[in-house]
Amino acid sequence: MPQQVYLPNYAYTKSLTKDQKNINEELLNNYGVKYKKHMNLQKFVRDKVKKSSDLNPDFEVIDLNKFFCDKKSCKIGTKNNSFYNDKNHLSIYGASLLKNNIKKYLD
């Protein structure tokens, strides 16, 4: 899960249009953690997960990057909904995006 650098309410406030009625999604995307920084922040965890999966072939890794990141950055949300409650915990909306994809691993 990408850890953000900015709190969502800060990013959304800073991304308001001049009339303060809408969110400028391009500005909002600039507040998402840069992909390279995200990968550096998660290096320790990724290394531990890799070791676990190497030791146990039944250990499945769900890559959450594909839901929130492209090769430049990991988004905080859309102009209508935040993916996060804070810098590293998903909102109900963010979790709902993952629900069906994770559910298949639990059945």
GUVEXRO-23207 format. One record per residue (C-alpha): residue number from 1; residue in one letter; x, y, z. Coordinates in steps of 0.2 Angstrom, whole numbers. Each point is the difference from the previous one (the first is absolute). Last residue first. Layout:
<nodes>
NODE|NUM|A|X|Y|Z
...
</nodes>
This chain:
<nodes>
NODE|107|D|-62|-88|-4
NODE|106|L|13|12|7
NODE|105|Y|10|3|-15
NODE|104|K|-15|4|-11
NODE|103|K|-5|13|13
NODE|102|I|16|10|-3
NODE|101|N|-5|5|-17
NODE|100|N|-19|3|5
NODE|99|K|4|11|14
NODE|98|L|14|10|-7
NODE|97|L|-10|15|-6
NODE|96|S|-11|-1|15
NODE|95|A|16|3|11
NODE|94|G|3|17|-8
NODE|93|Y|-18|5|2
NODE|92|I|-1|-5|18
NODE|91|S|16|10|3
NODE|90|L|17|-9|-1
NODE|89|H|13|3|13
NODE|88|N|18|6|-4
NODE|87|K|0|19|0
NODE|86|D|-17|3|7
NODE|85|N|-18|-6|-4
NODE|84|Y|6|-5|-17
NODE|83|F|-7|-4|-18
NODE|82|S|-8|18|0
NODE|81|N|-16|2|-10
NODE|80|N|-7|13|-13
NODE|79|K|16|7|-8
NODE|78|T|8|-17|0
NODE|77|G|11|-7|14
NODE|76|I|17|1|8
NODE|75|K|8|-6|-16
NODE|74|C|16|-10|0
NODE|73|S|13|8|-12
NODE|72|K|11|-1|-16
NODE|71|K|-1|-18|-5
NODE|70|D|-18|-1|3
NODE|69|C|-7|-3|17
NODE|68|F|-16|-3|10
NODE|67|F|-8|-17|-6
NODE|66|K|16|-7|-8
NODE|65|N|10|4|16
NODE|64|L|-11|-12|10
NODE|63|D|10|-15|-5
NODE|62|I|-8|-15|9
NODE|61|V|14|-12|4
NODE|60|E|-5|-18|2
NODE|59|F|9|-12|12
NODE|58|D|-3|-18|-7
NODE|57|P|19|-1|-5
NODE|56|N|6|3|17
NODE|55|L|18|4|3
NODE|54|D|1|12|-15
NODE|53|S|-17|8|4
NODE|52|S|6|4|18
NODE|51|K|17|7|-6
NODE|50|K|-10|10|-13
NODE|49|V|-11|7|13
NODE|48|K|15|5|11
NODE|47|D|8|9|-14
NODE|46|R|-16|9|-5
NODE|45|V|-2|6|18
NODE|44|F|17|7|1
NODE|43|K|-1|8|-17
NODE|42|Q|-17|8|3
NODE|41|L|7|18|3
NODE|40|N|12|-2|-15
NODE|39|M|-14|-6|-12
NODE|38|H|-11|14|6
NODE|37|K|14|13|-3
NODE|36|K|2|-7|-18
NODE|35|Y|-19|1|-3
NODE|34|K|-2|18|5
NODE|33|V|-12|2|15
NODE|32|G|-16|8|-6
NODE|31|Y|-1|19|2
NODE|30|N|3|3|-18
NODE|29|N|-16|-10|-4
NODE|28|L|-10|12|10
NODE|27|L|6|14|-12
NODE|26|E|-5|-9|-15
NODE|25|E|-17|-5|8
NODE|24|N|-4|19|3
NODE|23|I|-13|-2|13
NODE|22|N|-16|10|-1
NODE|21|K|-9|14|9
NODE|20|Q|15|10|7
NODE|19|D|-3|14|-13
NODE|18|K|19|-1|-3
NODE|17|T|-1|-19|-3
NODE|16|L|4|-11|15
NODE|15|S|15|-10|0
NODE|14|K|8|7|16
NODE|13|T|-15|-5|10
NODE|12|Y|0|-18|-8
NODE|11|A|18|-3|4
NODE|10|Y|-2|6|18
NODE|9|N|-16|-10|3
NODE|8|P|9|-15|-8
NODE|7|L|15|1|12
NODE|6|Y|16|2|-10
NODE|5|V|15|-12|-2
NODE|4|Q|-11|-15|-4
NODE|3|Q|4|-18|4
NODE|2|P|-3|-11|-15
NODE|1|M|-8|-17|5
</nodes>
